[in-house]
């Protein structure tokens, strides 16, 4: 049985912070493969406008081109909005021979109990959590922590929101985006 890490997000746009955390998951020794899941309609961001799914998929594929990982668009075909428990159930049905871990940052772990049917996620998969320096998880329920494996990680302080806010600052973009993603954004005049 292969151990598969599932790393999901809207990736609007994908940036170097995403690349670094994916690298931490891949090199953790906890999983055999990383599968990147592009989310079309995240329930907590339904009111926000996103770049088209196909454009985000193109950026994600280009950003992870040199990584040994799979890019999946399964959530495009699942019911909307995109709930993690549905995605994992669908993947377990399609790939029953694998063991799944859902990958997330430690900042998301503190809010994990608010996710739709988070208990179902824990029934289907373990959690692989990238630790942030000087952050704790004392407030996280023991039922969640017992299904959590922590991974060493040194985060890059950048967000997709910061990319959009600095879209006209080429120096900032070149510092925080993979070259291929920067080229797509510039060529297609995104986030203007």
C-alpha positions in Angstrom: 0.0 0.0 0.0 1.3 3.4 -0.9 1.0 6.4 1.5 -0.4 9.3 -0.4 -0.3 12.9 0.8 -3.2 15.1 -0.5 -2.3 18.8 -0.8 -5.3 20.9 -1.8 -6.0 24.5 -2.4 -7.4 27.2 -4.7 -3.9 28.2 -5.6 -5.1 31.6 -6.9 -2.2 31.9 -7.7 0.2 29.2 -6.7 3.3 30.8 -5.1 6.6 29.8 -3.6 5.1 29.3 -0.2 3.0 26.5 -1.7 6.1 25.0 -3.4 8.1 25.0 -0.1 5.3 23.4 1.9 4.8 20.7 -0.8 8.6 20.1 -0.7 8.4 19.6 3.1 5.6 17.1 2.7 7.5 15.2 0.0 10.8 15.1 2.0 9.1 14.2 5.3 9.6 10.5 4.9 5.9 10.1 5.9 4.5 9.6 2.4 5.4 7.9 -0.9 3.7 10.4 -3.2 2.1 13.8 -3.1 -1.1 14.5 -5.0 -1.9 18.2 -5.5 -5.7 18.8 -5.6 -6.9 22.0 -7.3 -10.1 23.2 -5.6 -12.7 24.9 -7.8 -15.2 26.2 -5.2 -13.9 26.2 -1.6 -16.8 26.6 0.8 -15.0 29.3 2.8 -14.3 31.4 -0.3 -17.5 31.2 -2.3 -18.0 34.9 -2.3 -14.6 35.6 -3.8 -13.9 35.9 -7.5 -11.3 33.5 -8.8 -9.2 33.2 -11.9 -10.7 30.5 -14.1 -10.2 26.9 -13.0 -8.4 26.0 -16.3 -5.9 29.0 -15.9 -5.2 28.0 -12.2 -4.7 24.4 -13.3 -2.2 25.6 -16.0 -0.3 27.6 -13.3 -0.3 24.6 -10.8 1.0 22.2 -13.5 3.7 24.6 -14.5 4.7 25.3 -10.8 5.0 21.7 -9.9 6.5 20.6 -13.2 9.9 19.7 -11.7 8.3 17.8 -8.7 7.6 14.2 -8.6 3.9 14.6 -7.8 0.5 14.2 -9.4 -1.9 17.1 -10.2 -5.5 16.1 -9.9 -8.6 17.9 -11.0 -11.1 15.5 -9.4 -12.8 18.2 -7.4 -14.0 19.8 -10.6 -16.3 16.8 -11.1 -17.5 16.5 -7.5 -20.6 18.2 -6.0 -20.2 21.9 -5.2 -19.0 23.4 -2.9 -15.8 21.3 -2.6 -15.8 19.6 0.8 -12.6 17.7 1.7 -14.5 14.7 3.1 -16.2 14.2 -0.3 -12.9 14.4 -2.1 -11.2 11.9 0.2 -14.1 9.5 0.0 -14.1 9.6 -3.8 -10.3 9.0 -3.9 -10.6 6.1 -1.5 -13.2 4.6 -3.7 -11.0 5.0 -6.8 -7.8 4.0 -5.1 -8.7 1.5 -2.3 -5.1 0.2 -2.3 -3.7 3.5 -0.9 -3.5 5.1 2.5 -4.2 8.8 2.5 -3.0 11.7 4.5 -4.5 15.2 4.2 -1.7 17.8 4.1 -2.1 21.2 5.7 -0.3 24.0 7.5 -0.3 24.3 11.2 -2.3 27.5 11.0 -5.2 25.5 9.4 -5.0 22.8 12.0 -6.4 25.2 14.7 -9.5 25.7 12.5 -9.8 22.1 11.4 -12.7 21.4 13.8 -14.8 23.9 11.9 -14.5 22.0 8.6 -17.6 20.3 7.3 -17.8 16.8 8.7 -14.2 17.0 9.9 -14.8 13.7 11.7 -15.4 11.9 8.4 -12.0 13.3 7.1 -10.3 11.7 10.2 -12.1 8.4 9.6 -10.8 8.3 6.0 -7.3 9.8 6.4 -4.6 11.0 8.8 -3.4 14.5 8.9 0.1 15.6 7.8 0.7 19.0 9.3 3.6 21.3 8.4 4.8 22.9 11.7 5.3 26.7 11.8 8.0 28.0 14.2 6.7 29.3 17.5 3.1 28.2 16.9 1.4 25.7 19.1 -1.5 23.4 18.9 -2.6 23.4 22.6 -6.1 24.4 21.6 -6.5 21.5 19.1 -8.8 18.7 20.4 -7.0 15.4 21.3 -9.3 13.5 18.9 -7.7 15.5 16.0 -4.1 15.4 17.4 -4.1 11.6 17.7 -4.6 11.4 13.9 -1.9 14.1 13.2 1.7 13.7 12.2 3.8 16.8 12.3 6.4 17.6 9.6 9.3 20.0 9.9 8.9 23.1 7.8 10.3 26.6 7.5 7.6 28.7 5.9 7.9 31.4 3.4 5.8 34.4 4.5 3.7 35.0 1.4 0.1 34.5 0.5 -2.0 34.5 -2.7 -3.7 37.7 -1.3 -0.3 39.4 -1.0 0.5 38.4 -4.6 -2.7 40.0 -5.8 -2.1 43.2 -3.7 1.4 43.6 -5.2 0.5 42.6 -8.7 2.2 45.7 -10.2 5.4 45.1 -8.2 7.5 43.0 -10.5 10.3 42.6 -8.0 7.9 41.2 -5.3 6.3 38.8 -7.9 9.6 37.5 -9.2 10.8 36.9 -5.6 7.6 35.0 -4.5 6.4 33.2 -7.7 7.8 30.3 -9.7 9.2 31.8 -13.0 6.6 29.8 -15.0 3.7 31.2 -13.0 5.0 34.7 -13.2 5.2 34.3 -17.0 1.6 33.1 -17.2 0.3 35.9 -15.0 2.2 38.5 -17.1 1.2 37.0 -20.5 -2.5 36.7 -19.6 -2.6 40.0 -17.6 -4.1 38.3 -14.6 -5.2 39.9 -11.3 -5.4 43.4 -12.8 
